[in-house]
Amino acid sequence: MSTVAEIESALKKLPMQHAQEVAKWLENYLNQQASAKSAPAKAMTVQLPDYAARRKVIFGDKVLPNMVLLAREEERW
């Protein structure tokens, strides 16, 4: 069913109780869509993963060397 005419003919074939349930659902859906569009957009907050906790789970209390600093020490300027 892709056209309004097809949907309308299918609704006419339904028993009255089922057609009323579809009508109530459609009304609620349209009200929700209207209220969602009229409500101001909320700023989404993104929660970043806790890398320190993940590192501690994987490596424990082991102190890892800073590989960038070690590489810089080995370079000749």
Residue pairs with C-beta under 8 A, 6 or more apart in sequence:
1 7
1 10
11 19
11 22
12 19
14 22
55 64
